[in-house]
């Protein structure tokens, strides 16, 4: 850790948690990134209805951009869907339909002043949605859930993935300790901090943008990715190291590295780039693009025990009910 980083305030501080869901709650589904399969969307909505939720689909979820087929419609339309869902007082949660690419293009078009004024709600997604997790943390001060998306394959195919999200939404005290049987120490030790992170390539892509988090200082950083070869992961992690963004990080939890090459090669890169930080690192905790994706709350104080292969939350991911709001520290417009 550099002397400069040692003098900086924590960049990862506890954030305002939303209320847990109750049976009958309205849940908005949005598509901030790539185009969505109608068939998969219908199957995911059926799962939500089976949990006694009332899903509502935002107007542009099934759009496809007329010229850029990798986007779920126009940037402004996707941003309006997110802003509108968040500011609808009848909606208790906003769940992304899928990742892909496109959240970075629309994140600055969201009305963050209106989002802050509306207060915290449950927000769920991962992969490309990492750009929005960071924005909710830095620009609104709200805790979010790094979890499976409504039209994503893992959510539809894996019961353990679905149960992790369901329990987090309705019974968050029952899932305070996270970690699959695969989890083990890459670097031993125990650390306390506030959870943050997501898809590592998106975190690196956020560097230098106007509202980027200054560093991971004070945080328990959760990292995963998909489709990045080992040399590209090396480049991404080296960028985070050279920029000073990893200065002061308390500990690191690693998830899945699907389609990133042989795991022994990926593991060698992770050990080489992260092992010198002098903090605990646990690998294969069980979140991200793998066959099972546990829901990991972001913005919540927790303890990482690399030797035990666990991440244990100090408090449940979601609170019991409404309470007077207090502004989160350090929130930028």
N, C-alpha and C positions, 0 to 999 in steps of 0.2 A: 504494500500500500504506500502511495506517495504521501509526502507531507501535505501537498495541496489537498488531496482527497481526505486526509485525516481531519482537516479543518472544516470541511464542508458539512452542512446539515444532512441528515438522512434523506435520501431521495426516495426511499421506500418506507412510507409511514402508513399506519393503519388507516383504512378508508371506511367511509360510511356504508354499512351493510343494509341491503334491502330486507323487507319482510319475507318470510317463508310463504309458500303458496298454501291455499286452502282448497278443498274440493269445490268445484264450480268456478274457479278463477279463470278469467279470460287471459289467453296467451296469444300474443301477436307473433306471426312468423314473417320474417323479412329475408331478403336476398341481397346483401350488400356487395357480393363479389361475383361469382360465376353463375352461368345459367343453370336452372333447376329442372330436373326430370319430374314431369307431372305425376308419373306413376310412383316414383319414390316419395314424392311429397304427399300423395294421398295415403300411402302406407304409414308414413310418419305421423300424419294427422290422426290416423286411427289409433296409433299408440297413445298419443296425448289424450284422446277421448277416452281410451281405456283407463287412464289415470283420473278420470272424472274432471278433466280440464275442458275448457271451451276454447279451442283454437280458432283464431281469425287470421286469414291470409291477407297480407298487405297488397295493395292494388297492383304493384309491378313485379311480384315475385316470379311470375312465369314469363316475364319479358326476356327478349334477347336483343342485344344491341344490333341495329340494322347493318352496321359496317364492321364492328368488332365482336365477333361471335363468342369471344371468351368472356364477355360481360353480360350480366343479367339486366340488360336495358341501360338507359342513359344514367350517367353519374348523378345528375340532379334528381331524377326520379327515385333512384335508390336511396339517396340522402333524405328526400321528402318522406319516403316510407318509414325510415328509421325515426326521424324526428316526429312524425305524426303518431306512430305507435307509442313512442315514449311519452308524448304529451297527452295522450288519451287517458283520462282519469279512470276509465273502466278497465284498462289493461294493467295487469299485475306483473307480467313478464314479457320479455322480447327474446325470442329464440331464432337464431339464424338457420336458414334452410340448408346451406352448404357453404364451403369455402371456395377455393379456386384462386381467382385473382380479381382485384378490383376495389377492395376496401380502401387502399391508399388513395385512389382516385376520388373517392367521395367523402373521405373523412372530414375535410375542411369545409364541405358544403353542408354538413349537419349544423343545425342551430343549437350550438352548445349552451348558449345563455338560456334558451327555452328548456333544454334538457336539465340543466342545473336547477332551474326554477321548479320543474316538475317533481324533483326529488328522486331518490334511488328506486330502482326496480330491478328485478332479476334479469340479467343479461347472460345468454349462453352462446358459446361458439368456440371454435379453435381454428388452427391453420391460418389462413389469410386474415381471419377475424382478429388476430393478434394486434393489428393496427388499431382496431376499435377498442380492444381491452386497454391498450395504452392511453388512448384518448379519453376513455371514461375515467381512468385513474388520474391523469394529469389535468384534464380540462373540466372535469365534473367532480372529482373526488369520491367516486363510487366504486365499491367492490363489485367484482363480476365473477362469472364462472367459466373457467376453461373446460368446456364439456362438449359432448356430442351434439350434432346438429340434426334437425328433423328429417332431412332427406339424404343423410349420409349413410353409406353402407354399413359402417360399424354399428350405428344406432339401430338399424333395421335387423342386423344379423346376430348381434351378440347380446344375450340376456344379461350378462354381468355389467356390460356398458350401460344398458338401459336402467338396471336397478341402481347403479351408482348415482345416476342423474335423478331418478325418481326419489330416492332416499334423501338426496341433498336438497331437493325442492320442498319436500313435505316433512321430513324428519332429520334435519341436518345434524342434530346432536348424535345420531346413530352412526355417522360417518366422519368422526373427528380424526381418526387415524387412517391414513392412506398408504397403500403399497401392495403390489402383487407379490406372489411367491418368488418371482424372478429378481426382485430388488436386492442389490448387494452393494457394498462399498467399493467405489473406484478409488476414493481417498477417504480413509477412516476419520471418524470424529463426530462431534455433535455441535449444532449451531442453532441460534435463535434469530429470527428476523421476520420480515413481512413478505408474503409471497407475491411474486410478480413474474412476468415473462410470457412464454408461449413459443411460437415458431421462431427459431433463431435467425433465419434469413430475414424475417419481417422486422425483428428488433434491430438488426444491422441496417436495414433499409431506412429505418426511422431516424438514424443518426443525421444530424445537421438540419433536420426540418424544424420549422418555427416552434412547435410545441412539444418537441421530443423531451422525454425524461432525461435529466442531465447525467445520471449514472444509476447503477444498481446498488449503490451504497446502502447498507443496512438491510438488504433484501435476501430472501431465500429464492434464488432464481430457478425457475422451472424452464427447461429447454427441450425441444424436440424439433424434428423436421421430416420432410418427405422429398425424395427424388433429388437429393443433393449428394453428389459423389464425394468421397473422402477429401480430395484436394479442394473442393469447393467449400466444404465444412471448415477445413483448415483456414481458407481465406476469410470466411465469415467470422470465425472466432478470433483470428488475428486482427481483423479490423476492430472488433470490440475491445480487444486488449490494447491495441495501439492508440485508440481514441481515449483510453482511460475510463471507458464506460463500466468496466468490471472492477475498478478500484473500490475497495471497501465492501464488496459483496460478502455476505455472511456465510453462505453455503449454496450448493447447487444440486438440484434434483433433475436427473435426465430421464426422458421418456423414450419413445420409440424413434427409430431411424429407418422407416420403411423405404425401400427402393433407393437406399443410399449406398449400396454395395455390401460386400461381406462384412459382418459385424466386427470381426477381429480387426479389420482395417479402420472402420469407423471408431472403434474403441481406442485404437492406438492414437488417433488424432485427438480424441477427447482427453485422453490421459496426458498427452504432450502439451496441449494448449491450456487445459484447466488445472492440471496437477500442480503447476508452479504457483498457483494463487495462495496456497497454504490454508485452504478452507475445506471442510468436508464436502465430498461429492458422492452422491448415490446414483447408480445406473439402473436402467430398466425398472423404474418405479411403476410404470403401467399407465401412462397417459399419452395422448397424441394420436398418430396415424396407425397404431398397431392393431392387432386383432381384438384387444380389449382396451378401452379408453376410459379410465376413471375420471370422474369430475373433480377438478382441482380448483378450489376457490382462490381468487387473486385479490390481494389487498387486505389479507387477514394475517394477524400474528401467529406464528407457528414455530415448532421445533423440528429440525431435521436431524435424524439419528441415522447416519450412514451405515454404521455397524449393524443396526437392527433392520435397516432397509425400510424406514418409515418416515412419513411426514405427518406430524400430529398438530392439529389446529388448537390454538389456545381457547378459541370460542367457536361456536357453530358458524357455518358459512352464512346463514341467514338468521335474522333475529325473529323474535316471536310475534311482534306486532308493531303498530305505529308508536312512535315516540317523538318528542320534540327534536327538531333538527338542529345540529350544530355544524357550522361550516367546517369542512376539512381543511387542514393547514396546507398552504403552499399550492392551492389550486389556481391555475392560470386560466385566462379567458380563452 
